[in-house]
Amino acid sequence: MTTAGEAPIQAHVGEATALLKALANENRLMLLCKLVEGEQSVGQLNRGIDLSQSALSQHLAVLRSEGLVTTRRQAQTIYYALVDGPARQVLDTLHGIYCSPQSSD
């Protein structure tokens, strides 16, 4: 028997699971954390993350397929941005907890 409060959870459990699965990989989480601060090119995203170009491309493809990021092309440069929605809300919260100046105490 389901209660009225369970219906919204059941309707979105698949979406929540997909989001958490994407966030569960350290490299993808790091990429998304960088995008919380704003749009970045592939080159900017690759700086500070120890990934080969092909591995970076694979992780970005997963984020695109999950609908967590958008892309735009300017000449030969591709820029990535975090999509507004549940992923941004979760990442903003994580960023506030783990990346704020107080979190280093």
Gaussian input, Z-matrix of N, CA and C with variables (Angstrom, degrees):
# hf/3-21g

backbone

0 1
 N
 C     1     B1
 C     2     B2     1     A1
 N     3     B3     2     A2     1     D1
 C     4     B4     3     A3     2     D2
 C     5     B5     4     A4     3     D3
 N     6     B6     5     A5     4     D4
 C     7     B7     6     A6     5     D5
 C     8     B8     7     A7     6     D6
 N     9     B9     8     A8     7     D7
 C    10    B10     9     A9     8     D8
 C    11    B11    10    A10     9     D9
 N    12    B12    11    A11    10    D10
 C    13    B13    12    A12    11    D11
 C    14    B14    13    A13    12    D12
 N    15    B15    14    A14    13    D13
 C    16    B16    15    A15    14    D14
 C    17    B17    16    A16    15    D15
 N    18    B18    17    A17    16    D16
 C    19    B19    18    A18    17    D17
 C    20    B20    19    A19    18    D18
 N    21    B21    20    A20    19    D19
 C    22    B22    21    A21    20    D20
 C    23    B23    22    A22    21    D21
 N    24    B24    23    A23    22    D22
 C    25    B25    24    A24    23    D23
 C    26    B26    25    A25    24    D24
 N    27    B27    26    A26    25    D25
 C    28    B28    27    A27    26    D26
 C    29    B29    28    A28    27    D27
 N    30    B30    29    A29    28    D28
 C    31    B31    30    A30    29    D29
 C    32    B32    31    A31    30    D30
 N    33    B33    32    A32    31    D31
 C    34    B34    33    A33    32    D32
 C    35    B35    34    A34    33    D33
 N    36    B36    35    A35    34    D34
 C    37    B37    36    A36    35    D35
 C    38    B38    37    A37    36    D36
 N    39    B39    38    A38    37    D37
 C    40    B40    39    A39    38    D38
 C    41    B41    40    A40    39    D39
 N    42    B42    41    A41    40    D40
 C    43    B43    42    A42    41    D41
 C    44    B44    43    A43    42    D42
 N    45    B45    44    A44    43    D43
 C    46    B46    45    A45    44    D44
 C    47    B47    46    A46    45    D45
 N    48    B48    47    A47    46    D46
 C    49    B49    48    A48    47    D47
 C    50    B50    49    A49    48    D48
 N    51    B51    50    A50    49    D49
 C    52    B52    51    A51    50    D50
 C    53    B53    52    A52    51    D51
 N    54    B54    53    A53    52    D52
 C    55    B55    54    A54    53    D53
 C    56    B56    55    A55    54    D54
 N    57    B57    56    A56    55    D55
 C    58    B58    57    A57    56    D56
 C    59    B59    58    A58    57    D57
 N    60    B60    59    A59    58    D58
 C    61    B61    60    A60    59    D59
 C    62    B62    61    A61    60    D60
 N    63    B63    62    A62    61    D61
 C    64    B64    63    A63    62    D62
 C    65    B65    64    A64    63    D63
 N    66    B66    65    A65    64    D64
 C    67    B67    66    A66    65    D65
 C    68    B68    67    A67    66    D66
 N    69    B69    68    A68    67    D67
 C    70    B70    69    A69    68    D68
 C    71    B71    70    A70    69    D69
 N    72    B72    71    A71    70    D70
 C    73    B73    72    A72    71    D71
 C    74    B74    73    A73    72    D72
 N    75    B75    74    A74    73    D73
 C    76    B76    75    A75    74    D74
 C    77    B77    76    A76    75    D75
 N    78    B78    77    A77    76    D76
 C    79    B79    78    A78    77    D77
 C    80    B80    79    A79    78    D78
 N    81    B81    80    A80    79    D79
 C    82    B82    81    A81    80    D80
 C    83    B83    82    A82    81    D81
 N    84    B84    83    A83    82    D82
 C    85    B85    84    A84    83    D83
 C    86    B86    85    A85    84    D84
 N    87    B87    86    A86    85    D85
 C    88    B88    87    A87    86    D86
 C    89    B89    88    A88    87    D87
 N    90    B90    89    A89    88    D88
 C    91    B91    90    A90    89    D89
 C    92    B92    91    A91    90    D90
 N    93    B93    92    A92    91    D91
 C    94    B94    93    A93    92    D92
 C    95    B95    94    A94    93    D93
 N    96    B96    95    A95    94    D94
 C    97    B97    96    A96    95    D95
 C    98    B98    97    A97    96    D96
 N    99    B99    98    A98    97    D97
 C   100   B100    99    A99    98    D98
 C   101   B101   100   A100    99    D99
 N   102   B102   101   A101   100   D100
 C   103   B103   102   A102   101   D101
 C   104   B104   103   A103   102   D102
 N   105   B105   104   A104   103   D103
 C   106   B106   105   A105   104   D104
 C   107   B107   106   A106   105   D105
 N   108   B108   107   A107   106   D106
 C   109   B109   108   A108   107   D107
 C   110   B110   109   A109   108   D108
 N   111   B111   110   A110   109   D109
 C   112   B112   111   A111   110   D110
 C   113   B113   112   A112   111   D111
 N   114   B114   113   A113   112   D112
 C   115   B115   114   A114   113   D113
 C   116   B116   115   A115   114   D114
 N   117   B117   116   A116   115   D115
 C   118   B118   117   A117   116   D116
 C   119   B119   118   A118   117   D117
 N   120   B120   119   A119   118   D118
 C   121   B121   120   A120   119   D119
 C   122   B122   121   A121   120   D120
 N   123   B123   122   A122   121   D121
 C   124   B124   123   A123   122   D122
 C   125   B125   124   A124   123   D123
 N   126   B126   125   A125   124   D124
 C   127   B127   126   A126   125   D125
 C   128   B128   127   A127   126   D126
 N   129   B129   128   A128   127   D127
 C   130   B130   129   A129   128   D128
 C   131   B131   130   A130   129   D129
 N   132   B132   131   A131   130   D130
 C   133   B133   132   A132   131   D131
 C   134   B134   133   A133   132   D132
 N   135   B135   134   A134   133   D133
 C   136   B136   135   A135   134   D134
 C   137   B137   136   A136   135   D135
 N   138   B138   137   A137   136   D136
 C   139   B139   138   A138   137   D137
 C   140   B140   139   A139   138   D138
 N   141   B141   140   A140   139   D139
 C   142   B142   141   A141   140   D140
 C   143   B143   142   A142   141   D141
 N   144   B144   143   A143   142   D142
 C   145   B145   144   A144   143   D143
 C   146   B146   145   A145   144   D144
 N   147   B147   146   A146   145   D145
 C   148   B148   147   A147   146   D146
 C   149   B149   148   A148   147   D147
 N   150   B150   149   A149   148   D148
 C   151   B151   150   A150   149   D149
 C   152   B152   151   A151   150   D150
 N   153   B153   152   A152   151   D151
 C   154   B154   153   A153   152   D152
 C   155   B155   154   A154   153   D153
 N   156   B156   155   A155   154   D154
 C   157   B157   156   A156   155   D155
 C   158   B158   157   A157   156   D156
 N   159   B159   158   A158   157   D157
 C   160   B160   159   A159   158   D158
 C   161   B161   160   A160   159   D159
 N   162   B162   161   A161   160   D160
 C   163   B163   162   A162   161   D161
 C   164   B164   163   A163   162   D162
 N   165   B165   164   A164   163   D163
 C   166   B166   165   A165   164   D164
 C   167   B167   166   A166   165   D165
 N   168   B168   167   A167   166   D166
 C   169   B169   168   A168   167   D167
 C   170   B170   169   A169   168   D168
 N   171   B171   170   A170   169   D169
 C   172   B172   171   A171   170   D170
 C   173   B173   172   A172   171   D171
 N   174   B174   173   A173   172   D172
 C   175   B175   174   A174   173   D173
 C   176   B176   175   A175   174   D174
 N   177   B177   176   A176   175   D175
 C   178   B178   177   A177   176   D176
 C   179   B179   178   A178   177   D177
 N   180   B180   179   A179   178   D178
 C   181   B181   180   A180   179   D179
 C   182   B182   181   A181   180   D180
 N   183   B183   182   A182   181   D181
 C   184   B184   183   A183   182   D182
 C   185   B185   184   A184   183   D183
 N   186   B186   185   A185   184   D184
 C   187   B187   186   A186   185   D185
 C   188   B188   187   A187   186   D186
 N   189   B189   188   A188   187   D187
 C   190   B190   189   A189   188   D188
 C   191   B191   190   A190   189   D189
 N   192   B192   191   A191   190   D190
 C   193   B193   192   A192   191   D191
 C   194   B194   193   A193   192   D192
 N   195   B195   194   A194   193   D193
 C   196   B196   195   A195   194   D194
 C   197   B197   196   A196   195   D195
 N   198   B198   197   A197   196   D196
 C   199   B199   198   A198   197   D197
 C   200   B200   199   A199   198   D198
 N   201   B201   200   A200   199   D199
 C   202   B202   201   A201   200   D200
 C   203   B203   202   A202   201   D201
 N   204   B204   203   A203   202   D202
 C   205   B205   204   A204   203   D203
 C   206   B206   205   A205   204   D204
 N   207   B207   206   A206   205   D205
 C   208   B208   207   A207   206   D206
 C   209   B209   208   A208   207   D207
 N   210   B210   209   A209   208   D208
 C   211   B211   210   A210   209   D209
 C   212   B212   211   A211   210   D210
 N   213   B213   212   A212   211   D211
 C   214   B214   213   A213   212   D212
 C   215   B215   214   A214   213   D213
 N   216   B216   215   A215   214   D214
 C   217   B217   216   A216   215   D215
 C   218   B218   217   A217   216   D216
 N   219   B219   218   A218   217   D217
 C   220   B220   219   A219   218   D218
 C   221   B221   220   A220   219   D219
 N   222   B222   221   A221   220   D220
 C   223   B223   222   A222   221   D221
 C   224   B224   223   A223   222   D222
 N   225   B225   224   A224   223   D223
 C   226   B226   225   A225   224   D224
 C   227   B227   226   A226   225   D225
 N   228   B228   227   A227   226   D226
 C   229   B229   228   A228   227   D227
 C   230   B230   229   A229   228   D228
 N   231   B231   230   A230   229   D229
 C   232   B232   231   A231   230   D230
 C   233   B233   232   A232   231   D231
 N   234   B234   233   A233   232   D232
 C   235   B235   234   A234   233   D233
 C   236   B236   235   A235   234   D234
 N   237   B237   236   A236   235   D235
 C   238   B238   237   A237   236   D236
 C   239   B239   238   A238   237   D237
 N   240   B240   239   A239   238   D238
 C   241   B241   240   A240   239   D239
 C   242   B242   241   A241   240   D240
 N   243   B243   242   A242   241   D241
 C   244   B244   243   A243   242   D242
 C   245   B245   244   A244   243   D243
 N   246   B246   245   A245   244   D244
 C   247   B247   246   A246   245   D245
 C   248   B248   247   A247   246   D246
 N   249   B249   248   A248   247   D247
 C   250   B250   249   A249   248   D248
 C   251   B251   250   A250   249   D249
 N   252   B252   251   A251   250   D250
 C   253   B253   252   A252   251   D251
 C   254   B254   253   A253   252   D252
 N   255   B255   254   A254   253   D253
 C   256   B256   255   A255   254   D254
 C   257   B257   256   A256   255   D255
 N   258   B258   257   A257   256   D256
 C   259   B259   258   A258   257   D257
 C   260   B260   259   A259   258   D258
 N   261   B261   260   A260   259   D259
 C   262   B262   261   A261   260   D260
 C   263   B263   262   A262   261   D261
 N   264   B264   263   A263   262   D262
 C   265   B265   264   A264   263   D263
 C   266   B266   265   A265   264   D264
 N   267   B267   266   A266   265   D265
 C   268   B268   267   A267   266   D266
 C   269   B269   268   A268   267   D267
 N   270   B270   269   A269   268   D268
 C   271   B271   270   A270   269   D269
 C   272   B272   271   A271   270   D270
 N   273   B273   272   A272   271   D271
 C   274   B274   273   A273   272   D272
 C   275   B275   274   A274   273   D273
 N   276   B276   275   A275   274   D274
 C   277   B277   276   A276   275   D275
 C   278   B278   277   A277   276   D276
 N   279   B279   278   A278   277   D277
 C   280   B280   279   A279   278   D278
 C   281   B281   280   A280   279   D279
 N   282   B282   281   A281   280   D280
 C   283   B283   282   A282   281   D281
 C   284   B284   283   A283   282   D282
 N   285   B285   284   A284   283   D283
 C   286   B286   285   A285   284   D284
 C   287   B287   286   A286   285   D285
 N   288   B288   287   A287   286   D286
 C   289   B289   288   A288   287   D287
 C   290   B290   289   A289   288   D288
 N   291   B291   290   A290   289   D289
 C   292   B292   291   A291   290   D290
 C   293   B293   292   A292   291   D291
 N   294   B294   293   A293   292   D292
 C   295   B295   294   A294   293   D293
 C   296   B296   295   A295   294   D294
 N   297   B297   296   A296   295   D295
 C   298   B298   297   A297   296   D296
 C   299   B299   298   A298   297   D297
 N   300   B300   299   A299   298   D298
 C   301   B301   300   A300   299   D299
 C   302   B302   301   A301   300   D300
 N   303   B303   302   A302   301   D301
 C   304   B304   303   A303   302   D302
 C   305   B305   304   A304   303   D303
 N   306   B306   305   A305   304   D304
 C   307   B307   306   A306   305   D305
 C   308   B308   307   A307   306   D306
 N   309   B309   308   A308   307   D307
 C   310   B310   309   A309   308   D308
 C   311   B311   310   A310   309   D309
 N   312   B312   311   A311   310   D310
 C   313   B313   312   A312   311   D311
 C   314   B314   313   A313   312   D312

   B1=1.4470
   B2=1.5214
   B3=1.3069
   B4=1.4576
   B5=1.5156
   B6=1.3152
   B7=1.4603
   B8=1.5150
   B9=1.3190
   B10=1.4722
   B11=1.5186
   B12=1.3243
   B13=1.4590
   B14=1.5170
   B15=1.3298
   B16=1.4613
   B17=1.5242
   B18=1.3118
   B19=1.4642
   B20=1.5228
   B21=1.3478
   B22=1.4718
   B23=1.5293
   B24=1.3144
   B25=1.4626
   B26=1.5268
   B27=1.3188
   B28=1.4611
   B29=1.5205
   B30=1.3207
   B31=1.4636
   B32=1.5241
   B33=1.3310
   B34=1.4676
   B35=1.5289
   B36=1.3197
   B37=1.4622
   B38=1.5250
   B39=1.3142
   B40=1.4649
   B41=1.5135
   B42=1.3369
   B43=1.4678
   B44=1.5204
   B45=1.3354
   B46=1.4644
   B47=1.5243
   B48=1.3198
   B49=1.4643
   B50=1.5262
   B51=1.3266
   B52=1.4701
   B53=1.5241
   B54=1.3285
   B55=1.4678
   B56=1.5192
   B57=1.3217
   B58=1.4632
   B59=1.5273
   B60=1.3198
   B61=1.4689
   B62=1.5328
   B63=1.3381
   B64=1.4688
   B65=1.5247
   B66=1.3298
   B67=1.4622
   B68=1.5228
   B69=1.3288
   B70=1.4631
   B71=1.5220
   B72=1.3210
   B73=1.4613
   B74=1.5279
   B75=1.3339
   B76=1.4690
   B77=1.5223
   B78=1.3181
   B79=1.4656
   B80=1.5256
   B81=1.3293
   B82=1.4691
   B83=1.5225
   B84=1.3228
   B85=1.4626
   B86=1.5231
   B87=1.3199
   B88=1.4636
   B89=1.5274
   B90=1.3161
   B91=1.4660
   B92=1.5246
   B93=1.3229
   B94=1.4601
   B95=1.5231
   B96=1.3300
   B97=1.4704
   B98=1.5255
   B99=1.3256
   B100=1.4650
   B101=1.5270
   B102=1.3318
   B103=1.4604
   B104=1.5290
   B105=1.3378
   B106=1.4691
   B107=1.5242
   B108=1.3250
   B109=1.4662
   B110=1.5169
   B111=1.3357
   B112=1.4587
   B113=1.5140
   B114=1.3202
   B115=1.4610
   B116=1.5269
   B117=1.3448
   B118=1.4638
   B119=1.5208
   B120=1.3182
   B121=1.4646
   B122=1.5248
   B123=1.3207
   B124=1.4609
   B125=1.5274
   B126=1.3284
   B127=1.4635
   B128=1.5169
   B129=1.3317
   B130=1.4630
   B131=1.5247
   B132=1.3143
   B133=1.4621
   B134=1.5238
   B135=1.3242
   B136=1.4609
   B137=1.5273
   B138=1.3361
   B139=1.4651
   B140=1.5237
   B141=1.2918
   B142=1.4534
   B143=1.5214
   B144=1.3204
   B145=1.4630
   B146=1.5204
   B147=1.3073
   B148=1.4631
   B149=1.5289
   B150=1.3499
   B151=1.4598
   B152=1.5147
   B153=1.3173
   B154=1.4612
   B155=1.5218
   B156=1.3183
   B157=1.4627
   B158=1.5283
   B159=1.3435
   B160=1.4690
   B161=1.5313
   B162=1.3300
   B163=1.4693
   B164=1.5263
   B165=1.3376
   B166=1.4586
   B167=1.5272
   B168=1.3171
   B169=1.4650
   B170=1.5208
   B171=1.3266
   B172=1.4653
   B173=1.5239
   B174=1.3278
   B175=1.4682
   B176=1.5249
   B177=1.3199
   B178=1.4647
   B179=1.5281
   B180=1.3248
   B181=1.4687
   B182=1.5279
   B183=1.3277
   B184=1.4686
   B185=1.5267
   B186=1.3292
   B187=1.4672
   B188=1.5244
   B189=1.3296
   B190=1.4777
   B191=1.5235
   B192=1.3289
   B193=1.4703
   B194=1.5269
   B195=1.3192
   B196=1.4671
   B197=1.5289
   B198=1.3383
   B199=1.4603
   B200=1.5149
   B201=1.3366
   B202=1.4643
   B203=1.5178
   B204=1.3329
   B205=1.4635
   B206=1.5256
   B207=1.3187
   B208=1.4634
   B209=1.5181
   B210=1.3192
   B211=1.4604
   B212=1.5148
   B213=1.3192
   B214=1.4609
   B215=1.5134
   B216=1.3084
   B217=1.4623
   B218=1.5204
   B219=1.3299
   B220=1.4590
   B221=1.5246
   B222=1.3206
   B223=1.4695
   B224=1.5320
   B225=1.3369
   B226=1.4646
   B227=1.5227
   B228=1.3181
   B229=1.4601
   B230=1.5245
   B231=1.3317
   B232=1.4624
   B233=1.5242
   B234=1.3212
   B235=1.4614
   B236=1.5210
   B237=1.3201
   B238=1.4617
   B239=1.5154
   B240=1.3338
   B241=1.4632
   B242=1.5216
   B243=1.3145
   B244=1.4542
   B245=1.5248
   B246=1.3156
   B247=1.4645
   B248=1.5277
   B249=1.3286
   B250=1.4632
   B251=1.5194
   B252=1.3148
   B253=1.4589
   B254=1.5171
   B255=1.3194
   B256=1.4627
   B257=1.5272
   B258=1.3253
   B259=1.4686
   B260=1.5187
   B261=1.3213
   B262=1.4659
   B263=1.5256
   B264=1.3211
   B265=1.4626
   B266=1.5247
   B267=1.3246
   B268=1.4658
   B269=1.5252
   B270=1.3261
   B271=1.4671
   B272=1.5214
   B273=1.3298
   B274=1.4657
   B275=1.5251
   B276=1.3286
   B277=1.4654
   B278=1.5234
   B279=1.3321
   B280=1.4682
   B281=1.5205
   B282=1.3254
   B283=1.4631
   B284=1.5279
   B285=1.3277
   B286=1.4598
   B287=1.5181
   B288=1.3219
   B289=1.4634
   B290=1.5240
   B291=1.3219
   B292=1.4588
   B293=1.5240
   B294=1.3243
   B295=1.4647
   B296=1.5208
   B297=1.3185
   B298=1.4608
   B299=1.5243
   B300=1.3414
   B301=1.4674
   B302=1.5304
   B303=1.3319
   B304=1.4600
   B305=1.5232
   B306=1.3357
   B307=1.4623
   B308=1.5193
   B309=1.3298
   B310=1.4680
   B311=1.5206
   B312=1.3358
   B313=1.4741
   B314=1.5013
   A1=109.02
   A2=117.58
   A3=122.39
   A4=110.18
   A5=114.39
   A6=119.60
   A7=108.84
   A8=115.59
   A9=120.18
   A10=111.49
   A11=118.22
   A12=121.82
   A13=113.59
   A14=117.06
   A15=120.67
   A16=112.78
   A17=118.04
   A18=121.17
   A19=113.03
   A20=120.11
   A21=118.76
   A22=112.65
   A23=116.42
   A24=119.80
   A25=109.68
   A26=116.81
   A27=120.79
   A28=111.79
   A29=116.74
   A30=120.52
   A31=111.96
   A32=117.52
   A33=120.66
   A34=114.09
   A35=117.33
   A36=119.15
   A37=111.86
   A38=118.48
   A39=121.21
   A40=111.89
   A41=116.65
   A42=120.94
   A43=110.63
   A44=116.32
   A45=120.40
   A46=110.81
   A47=116.58
   A48=121.09
   A49=110.98
   A50=117.23
   A51=120.90
   A52=110.90
   A53=116.94
   A54=120.51
   A55=110.47
   A56=116.86
   A57=119.96
   A58=111.51
   A59=117.25
   A60=120.87
   A61=110.19
   A62=116.97
   A63=120.56
   A64=110.85
   A65=117.02
   A66=121.21
   A67=112.62
   A68=117.59
   A69=121.53
   A70=113.51
   A71=118.41
   A72=121.50
   A73=108.74
   A74=117.03
   A75=121.15
   A76=113.00
   A77=117.37
   A78=119.89
   A79=111.60
   A80=116.45
   A81=119.07
   A82=110.80
   A83=116.64
   A84=119.63
   A85=110.35
   A86=117.16
   A87=121.06
   A88=110.75
   A89=117.58
   A90=121.06
   A91=110.47
   A92=116.82
   A93=120.52
   A94=111.47
   A95=117.09
   A96=120.35
   A97=110.89
   A98=116.65
   A99=119.42
   A100=110.72
   A101=116.95
   A102=121.01
   A103=112.80
   A104=117.75
   A105=120.36
   A106=109.28
   A107=116.13
   A108=121.31
   A109=112.81
   A110=118.10
   A111=121.18
   A112=112.71
   A113=114.50
   A114=122.48
   A115=110.69
   A116=115.74
   A117=120.64
   A118=109.94
   A119=114.44
   A120=119.99
   A121=109.23
   A122=115.75
   A123=120.63
   A124=109.86
   A125=117.02
   A126=120.83
   A127=112.26
   A128=116.89
   A129=120.64
   A130=110.82
   A131=116.66
   A132=120.22
   A133=111.51
   A134=117.08
   A135=121.15
   A136=112.39
   A137=116.93
   A138=119.58
   A139=109.80
   A140=116.47
   A141=121.19
   A142=114.32
   A143=117.52
   A144=121.02
   A145=106.93
   A146=116.01
   A147=121.47
   A148=110.30
   A149=115.25
   A150=121.45
   A151=109.55
   A152=115.62
   A153=118.93
   A154=108.06
   A155=116.27
   A156=120.71
   A157=110.96
   A158=116.85
   A159=119.30
   A160=111.48
   A161=117.44
   A162=120.23
   A163=110.58
   A164=116.43
   A165=120.66
   A166=110.19
   A167=116.68
   A168=121.43
   A169=111.63
   A170=117.04
   A171=120.51
   A172=111.22
   A173=116.95
   A174=120.20
   A175=111.01
   A176=117.07
   A177=120.12
   A178=110.87
   A179=117.31
   A180=121.01
   A181=110.81
   A182=117.02
   A183=120.58
   A184=109.74
   A185=116.80
   A186=120.55
   A187=111.16
   A188=116.55
   A189=120.40
   A190=110.64
   A191=116.53
   A192=119.83
   A193=111.83
   A194=117.37
   A195=121.25
   A196=111.78
   A197=116.64
   A198=120.31
   A199=114.05
   A200=117.03
   A201=121.07
   A202=112.73
   A203=116.79
   A204=121.13
   A205=110.17
   A206=114.69
   A207=121.51
   A208=107.66
   A209=115.52
   A210=120.24
   A211=109.94
   A212=113.64
   A213=120.48
   A214=106.73
   A215=115.08
   A216=120.88
   A217=108.77
   A218=115.01
   A219=121.73
   A220=106.13
   A221=115.63
   A222=122.08
   A223=107.60
   A224=117.54
   A225=119.97
   A226=113.06
   A227=117.29
   A228=121.25
   A229=110.31
   A230=115.83
   A231=121.51
   A232=107.93
   A233=114.98
   A234=122.30
   A235=109.48
   A236=115.96
   A237=122.60
   A238=109.34
   A239=115.23
   A240=121.72
   A241=108.50
   A242=115.48
   A243=122.03
   A244=109.20
   A245=116.85
   A246=122.47
   A247=108.73
   A248=116.55
   A249=120.01
   A250=108.95
   A251=116.32
   A252=120.72
   A253=110.68
   A254=116.78
   A255=120.74
   A256=113.70
   A257=117.47
   A258=119.74
   A259=110.61
   A260=117.44
   A261=120.55
   A262=110.48
   A263=117.52
   A264=120.52
   A265=111.00
   A266=116.78
   A267=120.90
   A268=110.00
   A269=117.19
   A270=120.91
   A271=111.76
   A272=118.11
   A273=120.20
   A274=110.30
   A275=116.48
   A276=120.70
   A277=110.70
   A278=117.29
   A279=120.60
   A280=111.25
   A281=116.49
   A282=121.44
   A283=109.88
   A284=116.96
   A285=121.10
   A286=112.69
   A287=116.75
   A288=120.80
   A289=111.70
   A290=117.52
   A291=121.10
   A292=115.69
   A293=118.30
   A294=119.94
   A295=113.54
   A296=117.63
   A297=119.85
   A298=109.24
   A299=117.96
   A300=120.40
   A301=112.98
   A302=118.32
   A303=121.21
   A304=112.16
   A305=117.88
   A306=120.83
   A307=112.87
   A308=117.60
   A309=119.97
   A310=112.31
   A311=117.30
   A312=120.70
   A313=112.04
   D1=129.99
   D2=178.75
   D3=-103.65
   D4=143.10
   D5=176.24
   D6=-94.57
   D7=166.31
   D8=-179.15
   D9=-59.89
   D10=-32.28
   D11=-179.09
   D12=-70.67
   D13=-22.31
   D14=-178.85
   D15=-81.26
   D16=-24.00
   D17=-176.31
   D18=-57.35
   D19=-48.66
   D20=178.52
   D21=-62.37
   D22=-36.02
   D23=179.51
   D24=-64.02
   D25=-46.99
   D26=-179.44
   D27=-63.03
   D28=-33.97
   D29=-179.10
   D30=-68.29
   D31=-26.05
   D32=-173.99
   D33=-118.39
   D34=4.97
   D35=-176.50
   D36=-62.31
   D37=-35.82
   D38=177.96
   D39=-64.46
   D40=-42.63
   D41=177.81
   D42=-63.25
   D43=-44.34
   D44=-179.64
   D45=-63.39
   D46=-41.15
   D47=179.07
   D48=-63.00
   D49=-43.43
   D50=179.14
   D51=-63.42
   D52=-41.32
   D53=178.55
   D54=-63.35
   D55=-48.19
   D56=-178.87
   D57=-64.41
   D58=-34.93
   D59=177.24
   D60=-63.71
   D61=-42.72
   D62=178.58
   D63=-65.45
   D64=-37.97
   D65=-179.06
   D66=-75.66
   D67=-19.30
   D68=-175.49
   D69=-70.85
   D70=-15.08
   D71=177.90
   D72=-90.63
   D73=125.56
   D74=-176.15
   D75=-57.74
   D76=-40.73
   D77=-178.45
   D78=-67.19
   D79=-42.92
   D80=178.53
   D81=-67.13
   D82=-38.85
   D83=177.96
   D84=-62.59
   D85=-41.29
   D86=178.14
   D87=-63.08
   D88=-42.81
   D89=177.69
   D90=-61.29
   D91=-45.61
   D92=-179.86
   D93=-65.30
   D94=-37.78
   D95=177.59
   D96=-62.62
   D97=-38.32
   D98=176.81
   D99=-65.35
   D100=-34.30
   D101=-178.47
   D102=-77.05
   D103=-17.72
   D104=174.66
   D105=-58.51
   D106=-32.82
   D107=-177.72
   D108=-80.87
   D109=-6.06
   D110=176.71
   D111=133.46
   D112=173.09
   D113=-179.27
   D114=-59.16
   D115=140.39
   D116=179.38
   D117=-142.67
   D118=149.95
   D119=175.96
   D120=-77.50
   D121=165.75
   D122=177.48
   D123=-58.49
   D124=-41.66
   D125=178.49
   D126=-61.12
   D127=-42.19
   D128=177.95
   D129=-64.91
   D130=-40.72
   D131=179.47
   D132=-65.07
   D133=-34.57
   D134=-177.11
   D135=-73.20
   D136=-24.45
   D137=178.27
   D138=-68.41
   D139=131.46
   D140=177.65
   D141=83.42
   D142=-2.51
   D143=176.15
   D144=-119.84
   D145=121.86
   D146=-175.20
   D147=-81.63
   D148=76.81
   D149=179.02
   D150=-133.49
   D151=145.25
   D152=171.69
   D153=-69.93
   D154=163.11
   D155=179.34
   D156=-59.57
   D157=-39.88
   D158=-179.00
   D159=-69.00
   D160=-39.32
   D161=177.95
   D162=-65.62
   D163=-41.55
   D164=176.94
   D165=-59.38
   D166=-45.66
   D167=179.49
   D168=-60.46
   D169=-40.04
   D170=179.17
   D171=-64.79
   D172=-43.33
   D173=179.14
   D174=-65.82
   D175=-41.09
   D176=178.05
   D177=-65.21
   D178=-34.67
   D179=177.46
   D180=-64.45
   D181=-39.83
   D182=177.05
   D183=-62.65
   D184=-45.35
   D185=-179.66
   D186=-62.99
   D187=-38.01
   D188=176.60
   D189=-66.07
   D190=-46.42
   D191=-176.79
   D192=-65.66
   D193=-28.58
   D194=177.29
   D195=-83.18
   D196=-4.46
   D197=178.38
   D198=75.25
   D199=22.84
   D200=-177.91
   D201=-89.15
   D202=-21.82
   D203=-179.28
   D204=-133.43
   D205=157.26
   D206=172.34
   D207=-118.92
   D208=162.18
   D209=178.88
   D210=-128.45
   D211=156.40
   D212=169.12
   D213=-145.69
   D214=148.84
   D215=-178.88
   D216=-110.43
   D217=134.24
   D218=172.48
   D219=-128.08
   D220=107.76
   D221=-172.72
   D222=58.15
   D223=-119.87
   D224=-179.27
   D225=-98.32
   D226=2.98
   D227=-177.18
   D228=-99.26
   D229=133.55
   D230=176.40
   D231=-105.59
   D232=130.60
   D233=179.15
   D234=-109.86
   D235=142.03
   D236=177.85
   D237=-114.81
   D238=146.05
   D239=176.42
   D240=-140.43
   D241=147.77
   D242=177.19
   D243=-76.04
   D244=135.33
   D245=178.99
   D246=-78.16
   D247=140.59
   D248=173.78
   D249=-69.10
   D250=145.29
   D251=179.19
   D252=141.99
   D253=-160.07
   D254=-177.13
   D255=-56.66
   D256=-39.91
   D257=-179.69
   D258=-61.32
   D259=-44.15
   D260=179.01
   D261=-62.82
   D262=-40.86
   D263=179.85
   D264=-62.13
   D265=-45.44
   D266=179.03
   D267=-64.08
   D268=-45.06
   D269=-178.39
   D270=-67.91
   D271=-37.44
   D272=175.61
   D273=-60.41
   D274=-40.65
   D275=178.34
   D276=-65.28
   D277=-48.39
   D278=178.21
   D279=-60.69
   D280=-41.54
   D281=179.82
   D282=-61.70
   D283=-42.73
   D284=178.94
   D285=-64.62
   D286=-36.62
   D287=-178.99
   D288=-76.61
   D289=-47.46
   D290=-170.22
   D291=-101.60
   D292=-17.74
   D293=-174.04
   D294=-114.49
   D295=-0.31
   D296=179.51
   D297=-79.29
   D298=158.76
   D299=179.67
   D300=-56.77
   D301=-33.37
   D302=-179.78
   D303=-68.25
   D304=-24.79
   D305=-176.39
   D306=-70.69
   D307=-14.98
   D308=-179.63
   D309=-85.94
   D310=-1.22
   D311=179.11
   D312=-72.56

